[in-house]
Amino acid sequence: MYNQTITLNNGVKVPQLGLGTWFIDDDKAADAVKAAVEIGYRHIDTAQAYGNERGVGEGVRNCGIPREELFVVSKVAAEHKSYELAAKSIDETLAKMGLDYLDMMIIHSPQPWVEVNQSENRYVEGNREAWRALEDAYKAGKLKAIGVSNFQIEDIESLMETAEIKPMVNQILLHISNTPSELVEYCQKNDIAVEAYSPIAHGVILNQPEIKAMADKYGVTVTQLCIRYTLQIGAISLPKTANPEHMKSNAQVDFEINAEDMEKLKNFKKIESYGESSGFPVYGGKL
Ligand SMILES: NC(=O)c1ccc[n+]([C@@H]2O[C@H](COP(=O)([O-])OP(=O)(O)OC[C@H]3O[C@@H](n4cnc5c(N)ncnc54)[C@H](OP(=O)(O)O)[C@@H]3O)[C@@H](O)[C@H]2O)c1
């Protein structure tokens, strides 16, 4: 089991490999969390928008591992762009999950999903309001860390103009063939940890023959190469699976990709489509 940690700018340690839970149904989420924890995962990523916080919380509470050994993350829905809505939703998440605190909550997107890829409005004021709710929950001990997701450099800079607390992470789309280097470098230079979501491109990257050839060279699977790539960028990586066999193999990533191959993967041609999932705003689609 890969067990490196990353230290956030407030000193909190995060297991660098976490379990993503998007598309794991609420009634399957507790079992997925328990299976992951048994394999050695200590970091679980959910969101208000996934509809599975209840199940994830049940898994966290019943997995047999002391709560303080787990790093549990959820996300304030992208639509909550006022202090009141964000603050209320944080309390609702805690109640739904049956937990006294979360290790981290992050703003899911700077724009409500219906406006992503459709509007120029970056919701500067709304994000400042939501951030203030996260800051207050952090100060109250309800959250051990706070951060953002899908924020561009301009979004972070606008937030920082009024923020009291600097975001600890920015969770972004990062995988072989999609490495937003300028944003990654900006975050890392400013001590904001990068989290890679969809590290295996939502499954699509598995079809690329050149990537398969490189994985063969290292004696690993394509998925392992994809996950290792994001870890070597210095990111926290969040591969999703509810399949315990996949969970096991996704955690066997203690090999080293050489510098030349890392460059190739960084500059690998952009995948043309995310298949059936291309319609999701996070992959360029419009709701
Ligand atoms: N902040 C955001 O806006 C945002 C957006 C997207 C995702 N996320 C987070 O990032 C997590 C991961 O992203 P993702 O769910 O989009 O996609 P992903 O982790 O890149 O890919 C998941 C796909 O890969 C398959 N897979 C996983 N391990 C495998 C293995 N060992 N062999 C073969 N196939 C394998 C999964 O199928 P099986 O389930 O069958 O294994 C699933 O179809 C999410 O769950 C979520 O927590 C955040």
PDBQT file of the ligand as one rigid body, heavy atoms in Angstrom, charges set to zero:
ROOT
HETATM    1  N1  LIG A 301     -13.667  18.167  -7.712  1.00  0.00    +0.000 N 
HETATM    2  C1  LIG A 301     -14.282  17.764  -8.794  1.00  0.00    +0.000 C 
HETATM    3  O1  LIG A 301     -14.932  18.545  -9.512  1.00  0.00    +0.000 OA
HETATM    4  C2  LIG A 301     -14.170  16.325  -9.183  1.00  0.00    +0.000 A 
HETATM    5  C3  LIG A 301     -14.535  15.928 -10.482  1.00  0.00    +0.000 A 
HETATM    6  C4  LIG A 301     -14.372  14.573 -10.824  1.00  0.00    +0.000 A 
HETATM    7  C5  LIG A 301     -13.876  13.682  -9.883  1.00  0.00    +0.000 A 
HETATM    8  N2  LIG A 301     -13.565  14.088  -8.613  1.00  0.00    +0.000 N 
HETATM    9  C6  LIG A 301     -13.024  13.141  -7.592  1.00  0.00    +0.000 C 
HETATM   10  O2  LIG A 301     -11.999  12.354  -8.164  1.00  0.00    +0.000 OA
HETATM   11  C7  LIG A 301     -12.362  10.980  -8.097  1.00  0.00    +0.000 C 
HETATM   12  C8  LIG A 301     -11.811  10.194  -9.282  1.00  0.00    +0.000 C 
HETATM   13  O3  LIG A 301     -12.267  10.707 -10.493  1.00  0.00    +0.000 OA
HETATM   14  P1  LIG A 301     -13.273   9.912 -11.443  1.00  0.00    +0.000 P 
HETATM   15  O4  LIG A 301     -14.223   9.141 -10.616  1.00  0.00    +0.000 OA
HETATM   16  O5  LIG A 301     -13.802  10.915 -12.380  1.00  0.00    +0.000 OA
HETATM   17  O6  LIG A 301     -12.404   8.989 -12.340  1.00  0.00    +0.000 OA
HETATM   18  P2  LIG A 301     -11.048   8.131 -12.291  1.00  0.00    +0.000 P 
HETATM   19  O7  LIG A 301     -10.651   7.771 -10.923  1.00  0.00    +0.000 OA
HETATM   20  O8  LIG A 301     -10.089   8.836 -13.171  1.00  0.00    +0.000 OA
HETATM   21  O9  LIG A 301     -11.533   6.834 -13.085  1.00  0.00    +0.000 OA
HETATM   22  C9  LIG A 301     -12.534   5.996 -12.567  1.00  0.00    +0.000 C 
HETATM   23  C10 LIG A 301     -12.780   4.890 -13.563  1.00  0.00    +0.000 C 
HETATM   24  O10 LIG A 301     -11.619   4.068 -13.651  1.00  0.00    +0.000 OA
HETATM   25  C11 LIG A 301     -12.003   2.712 -13.385  1.00  0.00    +0.000 C 
HETATM   26  N3  LIG A 301     -10.912   2.059 -12.627  1.00  0.00    +0.000 N 
HETATM   27  C12 LIG A 301     -10.432   2.379 -11.410  1.00  0.00    +0.000 A 
HETATM   28  N4  LIG A 301      -9.437   1.547 -11.058  1.00  0.00    +0.000 NA
HETATM   29  C13 LIG A 301      -9.298   0.664 -12.071  1.00  0.00    +0.000 A 
HETATM   30  C14 LIG A 301      -8.439  -0.437 -12.288  1.00  0.00    +0.000 A 
HETATM   31  N5  LIG A 301      -7.527  -0.786 -11.389  1.00  0.00    +0.000 N 
HETATM   32  N6  LIG A 301      -8.580  -1.125 -13.444  1.00  0.00    +0.000 NA
HETATM   33  C15 LIG A 301      -9.506  -0.781 -14.372  1.00  0.00    +0.000 A 
HETATM   34  N7  LIG A 301     -10.326   0.267 -14.222  1.00  0.00    +0.000 NA
HETATM   35  C16 LIG A 301     -10.240   0.988 -13.082  1.00  0.00    +0.000 A 
HETATM   36  C17 LIG A 301     -13.259   2.792 -12.561  1.00  0.00    +0.000 C 
HETATM   37  O11 LIG A 301     -14.041   1.640 -12.750  1.00  0.00    +0.000 OA
HETATM   38  P3  LIG A 301     -14.399   0.634 -11.526  1.00  0.00    +0.000 P 
HETATM   39  O12 LIG A 301     -15.233   1.446 -10.587  1.00  0.00    +0.000 OA
HETATM   40  O13 LIG A 301     -15.121  -0.457 -12.222  1.00  0.00    +0.000 OA
HETATM   41  O14 LIG A 301     -13.110   0.173 -10.920  1.00  0.00    +0.000 OA
HETATM   42  C18 LIG A 301     -13.931   4.028 -13.162  1.00  0.00    +0.000 C 
HETATM   43  O15 LIG A 301     -14.632   3.675 -14.350  1.00  0.00    +0.000 OA
HETATM   44  C19 LIG A 301     -13.886  11.022  -8.032  1.00  0.00    +0.000 C 
HETATM   45  O16 LIG A 301     -14.440   9.820  -7.608  1.00  0.00    +0.000 OA
HETATM   46  C20 LIG A 301     -14.088  12.170  -7.087  1.00  0.00    +0.000 C 
HETATM   47  O17 LIG A 301     -13.863  11.762  -5.765  1.00  0.00    +0.000 OA
HETATM   48  C21 LIG A 301     -13.700  15.394  -8.264  1.00  0.00    +0.000 A 
ENDROOT
TORSDOF 0
